[in-house]
Amino acid sequence: MNCLLADVGGTRTRFALLTDGRLGPIESLRTGAYAGLHDAAHHFLNGQAERTVVDRAVIAAAGPVSGGRCKLTNAPWTLDAESLRQTLRLQSVDLVNDLEALAWAVPHLGADDVIAVGEGGGLMSEAVAVIAPGTGLGVACYLPGTSPRVVASEAGHATLAANDAGDAAILEILRQRFGHVSAERVLSGTGLANLQAALAMRDGQEPGSASPEEIVRGALYDTAPRYAAALELFCGFLGSFAGDLALSFAARGGVLIGGGIAPHIVPVLRNSSFRTRFAAKGRFAGYLGQIPTAVIVRPEPTFLGLVALAARRG
């Protein structure tokens, strides 16, 4: 029998089939091109072999999950596990938060799947926090042990703190624009554009409408100083937020950074204030200095977690 796996995000929705423990090819579709997950799933399944029979599904969604339902935070879809089960004619549908699924991948990541940023040894028996800046900002924590668990979180929507007067000035500009400035307002693709615009406004210039991709390219190739400054700010805020989460979860096993942005900016992260800001927590600087931080560079790592969940719930 086959299990349908799906990673549903605000920008892209990815599908694959799990057959007898083997993961098939992953297909990526644009979320906005479909009215809902039902339609996208039908599109994917119609492209499979004629006699492919799917009996269940495990679905990760980019939003809070409660009572088998999820309203995507950054897209208009609402997912309902029972409705999907009936529409797709499945025996069961498990719906989880996307960062919960990614966190279940933690014990299955190999040495080549991550790149360290900074020092720190980590304790294999301790919690590991996972952060994923992308279309939005997801957070979860993997708790190892004889009965491992994952704690899902909406910490990406907590108020973002300033580390110094420079941070405070940028956040005040964003506060005037948005009212509440969550971590996601800064630590996401849109957040990177928000930082670039805030820097321009601070300097009395027109913010323009640069995309996150343009900002990253301009910073990496040193063609736009303001883009480089925006990316450095991003890295600093990310380090500070990651340090806060390491303290919140007592994540002495490490902090892993996933999502669509970090794998493309590893050299910048390594040379930025990320690690300094991560450990800059006063009396707990020594505590945080022992905690490793790394970027997940494995393609589609959420599917590792989905496979693990399918095995646990099969």
N, C-alpha and C positions, 0 to 999 in steps of 0.2 A: 504494500500500500504506500501511497505518497502523502506527504504532509506539505501543505503550502506554507511557505515562510514569507513574511512581508515586513519591510522596514518603511514605515509611512512617515515622510517628512513634509515640511512646509513647501519645499521646492521640488524634491524628487521622491518618488515611491518606487521601491525596489522589490522584486519578487524572485523567488527560487523555489525549486522542489527538492524536498529531502526524501530520498528513496533508499530504504534499508540502511539508513545511517550515512548515506553518501549525498553530499550537497551538489546539486546540479548548477548549471550556469545562472548567473544573476543577471536579470534584465531590469534596466532602469527606465522609468517612465516619468514624464513631467506631471506633477500632481495637478497643476492648473488646467491640464488638457482634458480632465475627466470630471464628471459631475459628482462622483463619489467613489469610494473604494470598491463598491460592487462592480462598477463599470471597468475600472482599471484591472481588477482581478479577472473579470471575464475576458478582457483583451489578452492578458497574459496566458490564461488557461486555454483560450482558443488557439493559441500559437503552439501548444504542446502536441505531442504525438496523439493520434486519434483515439487510441485506447487507454490513454492515461486516466487513471481513476484516483481522485483525491478524496481522502476520507476525513481529514481534519486540517486545522490551520493554527499557526502561532503567529501573532501579529504584534509588532512593536509600533507604537504611535507616538508622535511628538506632541504630547500634551498630557495633562493629568487624567488618569484612568480611575473611574469609580463606578461600581455596580455594572461592570461590563460595558461601559460607555466611555467615549473620549471625544471631546471637541478639540480639534487641532488648534494649537495656539496661534500658528502663523499661516493658516489656510482655512477655507470655509467648510471643510468636511467635518461631519460628525460620524463617528464610528460606533456601531452597536453590535456587540458580539452575537447576540441571539438573532438579530436581523440578518447579519452576514451568514450565520450558520444555515438559516432557512433559504436565503437567496442562492447561496452557493451549493446547497444540498450536502452539507457536511455533517458528520457525527458530532464534532465539537469545534469550537473556536476559542482559543485563549488570547485575550487582549491584554497587553502590558505596556507600560511606559517605555519609550525607546531607550532611555538611559538605563532603565532596569535591565533591558535586554543586553545593552553594551556591557554593563557591569558583570553580567554572568559570563562574559567572554574572558574576564581577567585571568582566571587560572589556566586558560587555554592559550594565552598569548606566549609566543616563543621569543627568544632573544632577538631575532631579526624583525620582530613585529613592532618593536619600540626603539626609540632613540632617546638616550638620557639627556637631560638638560640640567647641568649642575651636578653637585656631589650629593652624597647621602647613601647610606647602606640599605635601610629598610629592614623590616622584620616580616618574614614570610607568614608568620602566624597572626599578624595584625591587619586591621582594616585598610582597604585601599579605596581612596576617593577617585571618582571619575568625573571629568568635566568635558563638555563637548560644545565649543563655540562653533556655530554654523549659521544656518538660517535663524535659529534661536540659540538659547544657551541651556543645555541640559546638565543635570547634576544627579549623581547617585553614589552609593557606597557599597562595596562588596565586603562582606564579613565572613572570613574563612572559619573553618572548624569542622567538627564531625558532622554537623548539620549546617552547611553554609547558607547564608541568607544574603539578600540584597535589599537595601533600603532605598526606595525611590524618593525623589525630592523635587520640589519646585523652588529650590534656593536661587535659581537664576532670576527670579522675580523679586528677590529681596533687595532692599535699598543698597545701592553701591556706596561704599565709604571713600572719602578722600584721604590720601596719605600725607599730603602737604598742601601748602597754599596754592601751588600750581594746579594740582588736582581739583581743589575746591573751586578755583575760578572756572575751569572747564565744566565741572558739574553744575555750577550755577547757571552757566549759559544753557546747558541742556535742561535744567530744571525750569527755566523760563519758557522753554519750548514745549516740554512734555508734562510738566507738573511733577510727577514722580519719576525719578531716574533709577531704574532697576539695573542690576548687573547686565541683563540682556540688552539694555539700551546702549551699552558700550561694548560688551564682549560678544559680538555676533557680526555677521556680514553687514547688516544695517548699522550696527553700532560703530563699525570702523568708518563708515560714511558719516555717521553723526560726529565722530571725533574730528574728522577732517573739516567738517563744516564749522564745528565749534572753534577750532584753531583759526580758521579764516575770519570768523566773526570777532574773535578776540583781537585780531590784528587789524580790524577795520577793512577787511577785504570781502569780496563776493565769495560765498561758499562754493558756487558751482554745483554740479550734479554728478560728481565722479562716482563710479560704481566701486564696490569693494575690490573687484578684480583689477580695475585700473589703479586703485590706490596701492595694492600689493605689488603690481608690476612696476609702478613708478618708484616705490621704495626699494625694491630688490635691485633694479637697474640704475638707481641713483639719478633718475631723470626729473624728479619732482621733490624738492626739499620738504614741502609741507606734507606730502604723502609719507615721506620717511618719518617725519615728526609724529604723524598720526599713528603710524604702525608702532613706533617706539612707545607712545602713550598706551596703546592697546596692550603691548607686552607688559608694561609696568602695572596697569590695572589688573591684567590677568594673573600676574605673580602675586599681587596683594590679595586678590579674591581667592586664589588657590591656597594661599597660606591661611586665610580665614577658615576655609573648608577643612584643611588639615587639622586645625585646632578643634573645629566643631565636631568632626567625626573621630578625633584621636586617630587619624589615618597614618599610623606609624609604619604601615606597609608601603606607603607611597601615594603619590597623586599622579594619575594618568590623564593626559589631555588628548581627547579625540576630536571628532567633528571635522568639518571640511576646510578649516582655515589653517590650523596649526601645522599639519604635515607639509604645507607649502612654505612655511616661514621658519623652519627649524634653525637655519644659520642666524637669522635675525634674533630669534628667541635666545639663542646661546650667547649672543653678544649684547643683549639688551639688559635692562634693569630687572628682568623677570625674576631671576633667582635671588637677587638682593632684596627685592620687594617681598618675595615669598617669605623670607626669614626675618624681615624687619618687624618683629612683633614684641619689641621691648624685652622683658624678662624671659620670654619664651623663644628668643632667637636661637639659643643653643638647642632647644628641643626640636625646632623646625629644621635646623641645619643638618640633623641626622636623617631627615625624611627625603627620600629620592623623588624627583619629578622627571617625567618622561612623556614624550609624544608618541601616540599610537600611529604608526605609519602603514600598518597592514591595510590593504584595500578592503572595504566593506567589513570591518570587524564586528559590526552588530550581528552579522549572520553566524559568527562563532557562538555568540550568546543565544541566538534563536535556536541553533542546533542543540545546545546544552539544555535549553528550556523544553524543547520537544522531547528530548530523552527523559527529562525529569517528569514530564507530565504525560508521557506515553503509556 
